[in-house]
């Protein structure tokens, strides 16, 4: 895989030297069941991701100026299982569920040479990120929903999703010295309740579909993302709060 453009050019549109391709080795297998009343799928994956770049370019401040640099040799292992199912209890009542359980970790250390525009080495960063969880995504998710049709063509569907094992995003270059192989801060788990509804009808030989939804019905306060800080805890992390309750209504016309 070619490197992403944000690790090829820095914020000043200067080329970052020695940006190398990524290599990904993946194996995946699954099995599905189908019946008039139910359906289910299970999927397992195992991915070795070599030379995986960080989300953004790290930087170092030297007497000669500020330099951005790429990291080659940062490897990761992503593995997990995903399960989803649907069961139709009655003609107008069905239950859906899913579970996604992952274990994503970086597996290596690396030495990064920081060079100036002339290719001269101005600094060296030696870090290790072995068995450090990958941040920026909840590695465990569980969800369940119930779809009910009280009358023909009208449905109501509440859905609850639980997010866990969500680590803050980490700049791997701070994992040097006494911080080598140190785990980033894990954010608190949280759950969100959403509510959806829809109605289909016909008029003037046209088909109308009205849908409405309320996301985060309970107006839950939660952290959706974070950047790990120097103390590797909540007090030093940069936190991004999740969105509160919000509603939407839409109308679709078919002809």
Secondary structure, DSSP 8 states (H G I E B T S, - for coil): ----GGGTB-TTS-B-TT----EEEEEEEEEEEE-SSEEEEEEEEEEEEET---SS-EEEEETTEEEEE---S--EEEEEEEEEEEEEEETTEEEEEEEEEEEEEE--EEEEEEE-TTS-EEEEEEEE-TTEE--SSEEEEEEEEEEEEEETTEEEEEEEEEEEEEB-B--GGG--GGGTT----B---EEEEEEEEEEEEEETTEEEEEEEEEESTT----EEEEE--TTSSTTTSEEEE----EEEEEEEEE-
